[in-house]
Amino acid sequence: MFTSNQPECQFSVVLISLLSCTTNQARLTVSPSSSQFFKGDFVSLSCEEDDSSAGWTLRRNTSKRQRLRCGGQMAKTTRSSCNISQIPTWNSGVYWCESREGHVSNMVNLTVTGGSVILQSPVLPVMEGDDVTLLCKTKTTPSNLPAAFYKDGSLIRKQPTGHMTIQHVSRSDEGLYKCDISGHGESPSSWITVTGDTLTCLCFCSFQHSQCDDNLMTVFALF
């Protein structure tokens, strides 16, 4: 058991929402809500802020640049949002929101392909017990073509209408997914994360939760 010599601090167990150890947080959202896009698609990213005074900035790591602010010739941007009217393939990468103090939001991995097939899957972690629908679609033809779905390289099932629903997801459903449409090709792979309701932060802190982040000892996931 941990102890503290400072009378104003005590060992606290704080139940918090996913990926957050402070009260002032931002959440990165993506619209349309998908982890894969065709080259030339419209994509909107935004930092939804609990505290606008924290000065959240939308950043990304791509194959070309690291910690770059979202932008480009085809993008309309503010500090905390980015609307890309024709997204290029080199915009594939990891996106997140970052405050002036260095706090970060959830991270989102986007894949932009020049191919003919994508898998639309949840861009954010999904909760245990929820239903998840995956859609295999082509760029130029109807999105109800028969498709085969794979997890970690193994065939799960073939669906006649191009979509598959995983009911009541559990941790065992977490993995790398892709799909294939005969005559059109295979999608890139995307990781689907399944999470529980909360995380437990174990830290030395005062009763003000906002101070927990500076004194964070470790984080355990509740299973």
C-alpha positions in Angstrom: 0.0 0.0 0.0 1.2 3.5 -0.9 1.4 6.2 1.8 2.2 9.9 1.7 4.0 12.1 4.2 2.1 15.2 3.1 -1.0 15.8 5.2 -2.9 17.5 2.4 -2.5 14.5 0.1 -3.8 11.0 0.4 -3.8 7.9 -1.8 -6.9 8.1 -4.0 -8.6 5.8 -6.3 -10.5 7.9 -8.9 -12.9 6.4 -11.4 -12.7 8.3 -14.6 -14.0 8.2 -18.1 -12.0 6.5 -20.8 -8.6 8.0 -21.6 -9.0 10.9 -19.1 -7.3 11.6 -15.8 -8.2 15.2 -15.6 -11.4 17.2 -15.6 -10.3 19.5 -18.4 -10.2 17.3 -21.5 -11.0 17.3 -25.2 -12.3 14.5 -27.4 -11.4 14.1 -31.0 -14.3 13.3 -33.3 -14.3 12.3 -36.9 -17.1 12.8 -39.5 -18.1 10.6 -41.3 -17.4 8.3 -38.4 -15.0 5.8 -40.0 -11.3 4.8 -39.7 -10.9 4.4 -43.5 -11.5 6.8 -46.4 -11.1 6.9 -50.2 -8.7 9.4 -51.6 -10.7 12.5 -52.4 -13.3 12.0 -49.7 -14.5 14.8 -47.4 -13.3 14.4 -43.8 -14.0 16.6 -40.8 -12.0 16.4 -37.5 -12.8 18.4 -34.4 -11.6 18.7 -30.8 -14.7 18.8 -28.6 -13.5 20.8 -25.6 -14.6 20.7 -22.0 -12.5 23.8 -21.4 -11.8 26.1 -24.4 -9.3 28.1 -22.4 -6.9 25.1 -22.5 -6.0 26.0 -26.0 -6.5 22.7 -27.7 -4.7 22.1 -31.1 -5.5 19.4 -33.6 -2.3 17.6 -34.5 -1.3 14.6 -36.6 1.6 12.2 -37.3 1.7 11.2 -41.0 4.3 9.4 -43.1 5.8 12.8 -44.0 5.6 14.9 -40.9 5.4 14.5 -37.1 3.2 16.6 -34.7 2.0 18.6 -37.6 -1.1 20.9 -37.3 -3.9 19.6 -39.5 -4.1 21.6 -42.7 -3.1 21.8 -46.4 -4.3 23.3 -49.6 -7.7 21.5 -49.6 -8.4 22.1 -45.8 -10.3 24.7 -44.0 -8.9 24.9 -40.5 -9.1 26.5 -37.1 -6.8 25.7 -34.2 -9.1 22.9 -33.0 -10.8 21.7 -36.2 -10.0 20.7 -39.7 -12.3 20.1 -42.7 -10.5 18.4 -45.6 -12.6 18.6 -48.8 -10.4 16.1 -50.8 -8.2 14.1 -48.5 -5.0 12.8 -50.0 -3.5 9.4 -49.2 -0.5 11.0 -47.4 -3.0 12.2 -44.8 -3.1 8.7 -43.4 -1.8 8.7 -39.9 -2.6 9.3 -36.2 -4.6 12.4 -35.1 -5.1 13.8 -31.6 -5.9 17.0 -29.7 -3.2 18.6 -27.6 -3.4 21.4 -25.0 -0.9 24.1 -24.3 0.0 22.2 -21.1 0.7 19.1 -23.1 -2.4 17.1 -22.2 -3.7 14.9 -25.0 -7.1 13.6 -26.1 -7.9 10.2 -27.5 -5.9 9.3 -30.6 -7.5 8.3 -33.9 -5.8 6.3 -36.7 -7.1 7.2 -40.1 -6.3 5.3 -43.3 -6.7 7.0 -46.7 -6.5 4.6 -49.7 -6.2 5.1 -53.4 -7.7 1.6 -53.8 -11.2 0.6 -54.7 -12.5 -0.9 -51.4 -12.7 0.4 -47.8 -14.0 -1.1 -44.6 -16.1 1.3 -42.6 -15.5 0.5 -38.9 -15.7 2.4 -35.6 -13.0 5.1 -35.4 -13.3 5.2 -31.6 -13.1 2.3 -29.1 -16.4 0.4 -28.7 -17.9 -0.6 -25.4 -18.2 -4.2 -24.3 -21.8 -5.4 -24.9 -22.5 -3.0 -27.8 -23.4 -4.1 -31.3 -20.9 -3.1 -34.0 -21.7 -3.0 -37.8 -18.9 -3.2 -40.4 -19.5 -2.0 -43.9 -17.5 -3.1 -46.9 -17.9 -0.6 -49.7 -16.5 0.3 -53.1 -15.8 3.8 -54.4 -17.9 3.7 -57.6 -20.5 0.9 -57.3 -23.4 0.3 -54.9 -22.4 -0.5 -51.3 -24.5 -3.6 -51.0 -22.3 -6.0 -52.9 -21.4 -9.4 -51.3 -18.3 -9.2 -49.2 -16.0 -11.4 -47.1 -14.9 -10.2 -43.7 -11.6 -11.1 -42.0 -10.3 -10.8 -38.5 -6.5 -11.2 -37.9 -6.2 -12.7 -41.3 -8.8 -15.4 -40.9 -12.2 -15.4 -42.6 -15.1 -14.7 -40.3 -18.0 -14.9 -42.7 -19.3 -13.9 -46.1 -22.2 -11.5 -46.2 -24.6 -11.1 -49.2 -25.2 -7.4 -48.7 -21.7 -6.0 -47.8 -22.3 -5.4 -44.1 -21.7 -7.5 -41.0 -22.9 -6.9 -37.4 -21.0 -8.2 -34.4 -23.6 -8.5 -31.6 -22.6 -7.8 -27.9 -18.9 -7.3 -28.6 -16.4 -8.6 -26.0 -12.7 -8.3 -25.6 -12.2 -11.4 -27.8 -13.6 -9.4 -30.7 -10.8 -6.9 -30.5 -8.4 -7.2 -33.5 -7.4 -6.3 -37.0 -10.3 -6.3 -39.5 -10.5 -6.1 -43.3 -12.9 -7.1 -46.1 -12.9 -8.2 -49.7 -15.3 -7.7 -52.5 -14.9 -10.2 -55.4 -13.8 -8.4 -58.6 -13.1 -5.1 -56.8 -10.3 -5.9 -54.3 -9.5 -5.9 -50.6 -9.7 -3.1 -48.1 -6.8 -1.9 -45.9 -6.9 -3.3 -42.4 -8.1 -1.4 -39.3 -7.8 -2.2 -35.6 -11.0 -2.3 -33.6 -10.6 -1.7 -29.9 -13.1 -3.0 -27.3 -13.0 -1.3 -23.9 -14.8 -1.5 -20.5 -16.7 1.3 -18.8 -13.9 3.0 -16.9 -10.3 3.1 -16.1 -8.9 3.3 -12.5 -6.3 6.0 -11.8 -4.1 5.3 -8.8 -2.4 8.4 -7.8 -1.2 10.7 -5.0 -3.4 13.8 -5.1 -5.5 16.2 -3.2 -9.3 16.1 -3.4 -9.2 18.2 -6.6 -9.2 15.7 -9.4 -7.5 18.2 -11.7 -4.3 17.6 -9.7 -4.4 13.9 -10.3 -2.7 14.1 -13.7 0.5 15.7 -12.3 0.9 13.0 -9.7 -0.3 10.0 -11.7 1.4 6.8 -10.5 -0.1 4.2 -12.8 -3.3 3.3 -14.7 -5.1 0.0 -14.7 -7.9 -1.0 -16.9 -10.9 -2.5 -15.2 -11.8 -5.9 -16.7 
